[in-house]
Amino acid sequence: MKDQNQTEMQLINELAELRKRITGLKTLENERKQTEEALRKSEERYRTLFEESRDAIYTTSQEGEIIDANQSMLNLFGYSRGEMIGLQARETYIHSEDRLMFQQEIEREGFVRDHEIKLRKKDGTEMDCLLTATVRRTADGNILGYQGIIRDITESKRAEEKLRAISDRYRSYIEVTGQLGWTTNADGEIEEDIPSWRRYTGQDYEEIKGWGWSKAIHPDDLERTIQLWTKAVTTKSTYEVEYRLCRYDGVYQYFLARGVPLFKEDGNIREWVGTCIEITERKRIEEEREKLIHELQDALINVKTLRGLLPICSYCKKIRDDKGYWNRIESYIQDHSGAEFTHGMCPECLKKLYPDLVD
């Protein structure tokens, strides 16, 4: 009886263990299915992103055979999917040595970022491109191939070259006219030598780079200059200011500085270009004109004091002032204006008083 009970208990335990194992297997099966489902969804999301990306995305073997490419890649190069898959990447390179340089760099660093190369479309059109790629490896670290993104920057390069040509013409024009030309980055920092400014101020490039140019401006004009500059940068509008600039010999001269912003495609300022025109003589003329205007205004004020009714003696011609005193007409006019008198005798009085002296 005792042996029978032991046998029954052993069977019950084995059955329980078996059920536990079955439950574990079901759990593992469920986990496997969940993992597979998650992997499938992940692959679907990746594929969706891969195909819908506006960037040209590709995958190649280590030897350079194109294994996969999205629609943007096909559109960029003008190939059908059948033509692109299996194509050797080096066939898209204009300079075959660029492929070797790319491969050496990516295997040395594990990645390349914004690697500039020239590529060719199916129809032979040449493109300036930026290539960003990473190495694909096996679990044991061996290189399978590369995957990356290609961006066509041909139009950007053309725009930059056009802007550079315009900038060069502008600098040449400034040199010919003898004006002080200048260029700065978006923040007002000088990043390259400006010969005309250097010749006038005597500052070398090390002194003017960054915000060093501000040291040549008269201290009394600097704060206002910075305020107007800050306003122009903030509002992205034309910059204009008058200030005194120190010449190489220490003499300050008046200048009118004007600058305009050049913009990038995103609407942000790329750089500033401008001129400084000397206006010392104009300022002198303006100051003389202002002085003359004030003198004339003072004279008019004095003349106005003689307006109105003036009591004058019909016999001796004296004028009565505001205090009731009678003054000679010469004294009264001199006191109330800037006029001065010299005395002479008119022909009629000369004839009347000194007939002997008149023919």
Helices and strands as residue ranges (DSSP letters): H 2-52, E 56-61, E 66-69, H 71-77, H 81-84, G 89-92, H 96-109, E 111-120, E 126-137, E 143-152, H 154-177, E 180-185, H 195-201, H 205-208, G 212-216, H 219-235, E 239-246, E 252-263, E 269-278, H 280-304, E 319-320, E 326-327, H 329-335, H 347-353, G 355-357
